[in-house]
């Protein structure tokens, strides 16, 4: 083997694996992230009118249900959406302390027998003639009790945040695999800050 051929041989053996590593490192991931699929259009806290000790959250979300998820619902697969809220007290000397957290779960399903969509929350549920009507209610959360007002103390600073996401762990096992590998099965928002200053008195 000539010197030039030898050099080419060793160059190929060395750079081949490095090139493969570089491609794997810089290539976009095949698993799509869920962030930005749901928009948090508005979110605000207010004290309850009939119970001054409670804090209520009003929030509005916006998203389009991917075709894969719409077809799954029509085939009898229930979708669970979690709306999550967290309240933190700021601490300059340590990590912020979480003083309240709450999760609201909606169950979206379809009945082929009645040809109606059903949206459930806790022990309550409501039927709709169309998917658009059911999603309209899902996207608008009103008067959700997220914390006791007593957790917010005067002269303290707080941060609050809210998000919505499809709970893929509630899907049947085969569909959980789809949720890991396909963007069509991922649906979530980023955390959205909720103003708290006016709650501190």
C-alpha positions in Angstrom: 0.0 0.0 0.0 1.4 3.4 -1.0 1.9 6.2 1.5 -1.0 8.2 -0.1 -3.3 5.2 0.0 -2.3 4.5 3.6 -3.0 8.1 4.6 -6.4 8.0 2.9 -7.2 4.7 4.7 -6.5 6.0 8.1 -8.2 9.3 7.4 -11.4 7.4 6.5 -11.2 5.3 9.6 -10.8 8.3 11.9 -13.2 10.8 10.3 -16.0 8.3 9.5 -17.1 7.9 13.1 -16.6 11.6 13.9 -18.7 12.5 10.9 -21.5 10.2 12.1 -21.3 11.7 15.6 -21.5 15.2 14.2 -24.6 14.3 12.1 -26.3 12.7 15.1 -25.5 15.7 17.3 -26.5 18.5 14.9 -29.4 16.8 13.2 -32.9 18.0 14.3 -34.5 15.5 16.8 -37.0 13.1 15.3 -39.2 13.5 18.4 -41.2 16.7 18.1 -41.5 18.9 21.1 -45.0 19.8 22.2 -44.3 23.4 23.2 -46.1 26.2 21.3 -48.9 23.9 20.1 -51.2 25.5 22.7 -51.2 29.3 23.2 -52.1 30.8 26.6 -53.9 33.9 25.3 -54.8 35.4 28.7 -54.5 34.5 32.4 -55.5 36.4 35.5 -56.1 35.9 39.3 -58.9 37.5 41.3 -60.4 37.0 44.7 -63.7 35.1 44.9 -66.6 37.4 45.3 -68.6 35.1 47.6 -65.5 33.8 49.4 -62.8 36.4 49.9 -60.4 33.7 51.1 -60.1 32.0 47.7 -58.1 32.9 44.6 -59.7 32.2 41.3 -58.0 31.8 37.9 -59.5 32.8 34.6 -57.6 31.7 31.6 -58.1 31.5 27.8 -56.2 29.0 25.6 -56.0 28.6 21.8 -55.1 25.6 19.8 -56.2 23.4 16.9 -56.7 19.7 17.6 -54.4 17.7 15.3 -56.1 15.4 12.8 -54.6 12.3 14.4 -56.1 13.3 17.8 -59.5 14.2 16.3 -59.6 10.8 14.6 -58.7 9.0 17.8 -61.6 10.7 19.7 -64.0 9.7 17.0 -62.8 6.1 17.3 -63.6 6.1 21.0 -60.3 7.2 22.6 -60.8 9.7 25.4 -58.3 12.6 25.6 -57.3 14.1 29.0 -56.2 17.7 29.2 -54.4 19.0 32.3 -54.4 22.7 33.2 -51.7 23.2 35.8 -51.2 26.2 38.1 -48.3 27.0 40.4 -47.7 29.9 42.8 -44.2 30.7 44.2 -43.0 33.1 46.9 -39.8 34.7 45.9 -36.8 34.3 48.2 -33.6 36.2 47.6 -31.5 33.9 49.8 -32.7 30.6 48.3 -34.8 29.0 45.6 -38.4 30.3 45.3 -40.8 28.4 47.5 -43.9 26.9 45.9 -46.8 27.8 48.1 -49.7 26.5 46.0 -50.3 24.1 43.1 -53.4 22.9 41.5 -54.4 20.7 38.5 -57.6 20.8 36.6 -58.4 17.8 34.3 -60.8 17.7 31.4 -61.9 14.5 29.7 -62.9 14.8 26.0 -64.7 11.9 24.5 -67.2 11.0 21.7 -70.2 8.6 21.7 -70.9 7.0 18.3 -74.3 5.9 19.6 -75.5 9.5 20.3 -73.1 11.1 17.9 -72.2 13.7 20.6 -69.0 14.9 22.1 -68.7 14.9 25.9 -66.5 17.1 28.0 -66.1 16.1 31.7 -64.6 18.0 34.6 -64.5 16.2 38.0 -67.9 14.6 38.5 -69.6 16.9 36.0 -69.9 16.5 32.2 -71.7 18.2 29.3 -72.6 17.0 25.9 -72.1 18.9 22.6 -73.3 18.4 19.0 -69.9 19.3 17.6 -66.2 19.0 18.5 -65.9 22.8 18.0 -68.4 23.5 20.8 -66.6 21.1 23.2 -63.2 22.6 22.4 -64.6 26.1 22.9 -65.5 25.3 26.5 -62.2 23.5 27.1 -60.3 26.6 25.9 -62.0 28.9 28.4 -61.4 28.4 32.1 -63.5 30.5 34.5 -63.6 30.9 38.3 -61.2 28.0 38.9 -60.2 28.0 42.6 -56.4 27.5 42.6 -55.4 28.6 46.1 -56.5 30.1 49.4 -55.9 33.9 49.5 -54.2 33.5 52.8 -51.1 32.0 51.1 -50.4 35.4 49.6 -48.8 37.6 52.4 -48.4 41.4 52.4 -44.9 42.7 51.6 -43.9 39.5 49.9 -43.3 39.0 46.2 -44.8 36.2 44.2 -44.7 34.5 40.8 -47.5 32.5 39.3 -47.7 30.4 36.2 -50.2 28.3 34.2 -50.1 25.9 31.3 -52.3 23.3 29.5 -51.1 20.0 28.1 -52.5 16.8 26.8 -51.9 14.0 29.3 -50.3 11.3 27.1 -50.0 9.0 30.1 -53.8 8.6 30.0 -53.7 7.3 26.4 -53.8 3.6 25.7 -50.3 2.2 25.5 -50.0 2.0 21.7 -51.0 5.6 21.4 -48.4 6.6 24.1 -45.7 5.4 21.7 -47.2 7.7 19.0 -47.1 10.6 21.4 -43.4 10.0 21.8 -42.5 9.8 18.2 -45.0 12.0 16.4 -45.8 15.8 16.6 -49.4 15.0 15.7 -49.7 13.4 19.1 -48.1 16.1 21.2 -50.1 19.0 22.4 -48.9 21.4 25.2 -48.2 25.0 26.0 -45.3 26.8 27.6 -45.7 28.1 31.1 -47.5 31.5 31.1 -46.9 34.0 33.8 -49.9 35.2 35.8 -49.9 38.6 37.5 -50.0 38.4 41.3 -49.1 41.9 42.4 -52.7 43.1 42.8 -53.4 40.1 45.0 -50.8 41.2 47.6 -52.4 43.6 50.1 
